[in-house]
Structure formats: C-alpha cells, structure tokens
C-alpha cells in the first residue's frame, strides 16, 4: 500500500514538472507579443498627451496673446488651459523636451507651400516676458510652442514621417492635422524632380 502511494506521488511530481515546463515555454512565446502590445499602447498615449499639450499651448496663446514660459504656467493660470500636467508615457516621467518658439524644432507642420498653417485662427504671438534669472540656468527658458519626448528609441510605427519618439514634435497649431509627412520628413523633403524637355 505504501509503495503504491509513493509511486503515485512520483507520477504527480513528474506531471507537475512537465506542466511547469509547458507554461514556461508558453510564457516565453507570449512575452514579446505582450511587450509589443504595451509599447503600442504607450505610443498611442504619447500621441494623445502630446496633442493635449499642443492644444493647450494654442489655447493659452489665444487666451493670453503669448506662448507660455513653462508647462506649469498653463496649469496654474485661471482659467486653466490644460486639465493636468501629463507625464511622458515612454519614460513615465514629467521630463518633456520643450520646443521653444523661433527654433527650427518649433516650425509648425506645413507640407504644402503657400497654404496657411493648420490650426488657423492663431493670431501672431506677442513677445513673452523674459523670466527672471532665478531658477535652473540650464533649463530651456522661453516661449514654449510645443513638446516632444526625450526618449530616443525607435517606434513601432512612423508618425508624420519620423521613426523615433524624440522626433515626434507636438506643436501648437498642428496638433490635429492628420496628413502624413512626405518622404524625408518636413524639414528634409526630397528635391523636386525636374522634367527633361524632349
């Protein structure tokens, strides 16, 4: 009787080990798929949050006639132009790269020459008051025209012709434009093709 119980226990242990091995193999196969789905969700969240900032900057500019100096200024102004200060979903941090007005990174989306800028209705901005010298001297100071992620990592998809997260700029005035970028992006379009007479 005792021998029969120990034989059953041995078979149970073997079945348990085989079951754990099968589960480990399944998890190893499903793990990358789950990681890809989570990364894709973070990409969608990055686009959503970046557009929220771009819309809030445009609203701040319409409401106050100037661009904000900090992201916090949009939240603390009354009435608010943004309902919360969003974190960058790619690094889960509050450290967005600020696109300062007047810099090449802050050029709004405008792929068609001679066309008005998307997000029309924005009056030309007035000069933004210069912040005081108190605070972090290395932090970018100036009128914020947009944001982008600080994470330099290749995305699963292209967004407006860019493959890296830190190239996805969300600028006031073009947040809702759904057009795709031309080959080479907006800042480096391919040269025009010249027709040969003939």
Helices and strands as residue ranges (DSSP letters): H 2-64, H 71-76, E 97-100, G 104-106, E 144-148, E 154-159, E 162-164, G 165-167, E 170-171
